[in-house]
């Protein structure tokens, strides 16, 4: 059985996600929706659907944080495979079948991830939509010297993990991700911890999730989105410094004006670094000042000195 865990704060779109799962040809699943906060419309929407289909379960937690919500879902999940997506998404019609097929085909793979297809922008308004375009590759860290190829990555909006891999890697870091002061990079952190433990990861465009309601419109939303990612990236870099990770130099540092200009000639979107570098450095400094590395490579608040 596949357990699907979703942290939810959006009453307006969670119903579409649930419908896309209910319509799956593969019917051996459970859906655990962890509703955060006190939005009664959200609680009523999930409760109504769980009353119709007993495979849908509601967990209510007042505290926000995507990682906290996913960990709460994992704690009660009963499946051998645990899949994750978001409440502003819809999964493809063959999503669960593809997950089962891939895990059956490659039994040593612990993590399976795929594409997050962005929603098309309407009109010419400023907007952004988180997306992922994966390569077809099975990454077995120890076989390639713990160096993934160019273009290899995955994000948390479309990923499935075997239960035994989760038990090996541990929970998501609850001080990273949406709903925390560092609202990004909990998935990148999870992948790096999996890599260290030599967990095989398969990325494939065969596995698709549509970010139907994920586009953020307007300058304010656009900047907030990129600011949050920068804070998360900075915090992750601070964590890599504590860890002594090999990527700390490659991923860290504050880019100079000259470097941003050079990068922008190749990719105009790199001009955003003029805005985000301040927040990336802010995230790094705050994380380094307030947190330390605890068991399992998880952040924990520093002990206050007497």
N, C-alpha and C positions, 0 to 999 in steps of 0.2 A: 504494500500500500504506500501511496505517496501522501505525505502530510504537507499542506501548503500553508505557510505562515506569512501573514501580512500585518504590518502595523498600520493603523488607519486613523486619520484625522479629518477625512473628507466625506461628508455625508452625500454630497452631490454626485460623486463619481464611483463610490465603492460598489454601488449596485451593478454598474456595468461590468466591473471586474468579476463580481460573483456570477453574473449571468454567463460570462465567457468561460468560466470554469464548469458551471452546471451543464453547459452544452457540449462538453468534451465527450468524444466517443468512449474514452477510457473512463470507467466509472468507479474504480477502486481508489478512492481518495477521501481525505478529510480536509476541510478548510478551517483554519484557526485564524480568526480576525481579532486582533488586539486593538480595541478602541481606546484612544488616549484622550484625556481631558474629560469634560462634562457636557459635551454637545449632545443634547437629548435626541436631536434628529438623527445623529449618527447611531446612537444606541438603539433607537427604535427601528431604524432601517435594517440593521444587522439582526436584531431580535426577531423581526418579522420574517426574514428570510430563513433564519435558523428554525423557526417554528414550522416552516414548510418542508425543509430538507434537514434532517437530523445530522447529516454529515458536516453541516456548517456550525461552528462553535464560536461563541462570543466570550472574549476575556476583556474585562474593563479595568484599566489602570489610569489613575488620575495623573500620574507623572508622565511627562513627555519624553521622547527619545526613541528613535527608530531602533537602535541597538537593544535598548531595554525591552522594547515590545517584541522584537524577534526572539530574544532570549527567553521571554515569558512564554512565547508560543512553542519554542523548542522544548521547554520543560514539560509540557503536557502532550506533545506530539507522540503519536503511536506508530508512525510509518517507519519503514526501513530507509526510505528516502525522504528528505525534507527539502521542499522547494520554496523559493522566495520570490516575490514580486511586490509591486506597490499598488496603492489604492487609487492611483490615477492612470492605471494601465488596463489593457485587455490582452489576454493571452491568445496566441494563435490556436486555430481549431485542432491542431495536432500536437499541442504543447506537451500534454501528459504522455501521449504515445511516444513522442520523440525522446522524452526523458527516460522512459522505461526501455526503449529500444537501445539507446546509447549505453546505458548502464549495463544492460544485458550483454551487449556486444563487447564492451571493454570492462571486464570485471575488476581490474585493478585501479580504475579511475575512481577518485574520491570526490571530485568536483566537476560539474558539467555546467557550462555557461554559454549564453548565446547573445544574439543581437537584441538591442532595444531600439525599436524603429521610431524615429521622431515623428510627431504630428506636423503636418505642413502648416506653415504660417498663413494667416489670412490677411490679405492686403499687404501694405508696406510698413506697418507699424514695427517699432523696435521690439524684438522678442528673442527668446531662447528656449530650447527644449533639450533636456538631457537625453543623450543617445549613446549607443554602443554599436560599433561595427567590428565584429570579431573575425579572426582568421581561423581557418580549419587546421587545428593543431592539437596534438596531445603532448603536453609538457610534463616530462618525467625528470624532475630537477637533478637527481644524482647522475643521470645518464648524460647530461649536457653541461656538467659543471656548475649547476645552479645559475645558469644564464639563459633566460628565456629569449626567444628570437624577437627581432623588431616587429612591432605591430601586435604582440601578444598582450592582452589584458582582458579584464572582464569587470562588470559592475553589478551591484546588488539587485538591480531591478529585474534580472533574469538569470537566476542561478539555482541549481539543485545540488545537494550535498548528501552523500551517504551518511547514515547515522554513525557508523563506526569512524568515519573521518571527522565528524563533529566532535565525537568523544575524544578523539586524538588531539584535535586542534584547540578545542575549547570554545567558549562563548564569544560573541562579538564584543568588542571593547565598548563599554557603556559610556565612556567619556568622549567618544567620537561619533559623528553622524548627526543627521537632522534631529533637532530637538535638544542639542547640547550647545555649549559655547563654541564648539568646533564642528559645524554642521556639514561634515563631509568626510570621506576617506575611511570610513569603517570597513568598507569592502576591500579597499586596497590593503589596509592593515591585515585583514583576514587572509588575503591571498599571500602576503609575505610570510605570515606565520605558518600557513600551509606549506609554502615552499621550503621553509627551514626544516620542516618535518618530513620532507620528501613525499608529500601527497600529490599524486598525479592529477593534473587538471586538463580537461578537454574543453576547448572553446570551439564552437561551431555555429555558422550562420543558419544551420538547419533549425536551430531552436530560436523561436521568435516571440517577442512580446512587443505589443504596440503601445507607445506612450500617448494614448489617445487624448488624455486630458492634462498632459504634462507641459504644454507650452505656456511660458510666462510672458505676458504682454506688458509693454510700457517700460519707460526708462527706469522707473523706480524698482520694478520687479526684476528687470534685467541686471541692474547693478547689485541688488540684494542677492541674487543667485550667485553671481561671480564673487561677491564678497564672502559669502558663506563657503564656497569652494576654496577660496584662498586661505581663510582661517583654518579650515580642515587640513589643507596641504601643509601649512606652517606647523600645526600641531603634530602632524605625522612626522615631519622632518625633525622636530624636537624629540619625538619618541625614537626615531632611528638613531639620533645622537646618543640617547641613553642606552640604546640597544647595542651600539657599536656596529651598526649594519653597514655592509659594503656600499649601499646606495646613498649613504648620507651626503657624500660630496657631489654625486651626480644630480641628486634631486634638490639639494639645498642651495643656500646662497641667495643673495639679492641681485637680480640682473641689473647691469648698468644701463644707462640710456643708450649707449652705443650698441650694446648687445640687443636691446629691444628693437632698435631701428633696423639692425641687420636681420633679425628674425622676421620683422614685419615686411621686409622686402620679399621674403619667401611666402609668408602667410599673413595677410593683413589683419587677421584676428589677433595676432600677437601684440598689437598695440594696446590691447586690454591690460597687458602687464604693467603699463604705466599706472593704471588704477589699482590692480590687485596686489602688486608687490608690497605695498604698505601693509595690507591686511595679512598677507602671508607671513611677513616678519612679525607682525603683532601676534598672530596665532602661535608662532614658534616661541616667542618670549613668554607669553602667558602660560603656555603648556610647560615650558622649562621651569618657570617660577613656582607653579602650583602643584605639579604632578611629578611622580617618579615611577619607575618601572617596577611592577610587582610580579607575583607568580604568573606563569603562563604568558609572559610578555604583555600583560594588561596594565594600563595606566591605573594609578591609585593616587589619591590626594596625599601630598606630603604631610608628615606629622608636624603639628605646630610645636615649635620649641618653647619650653617653659621659660 
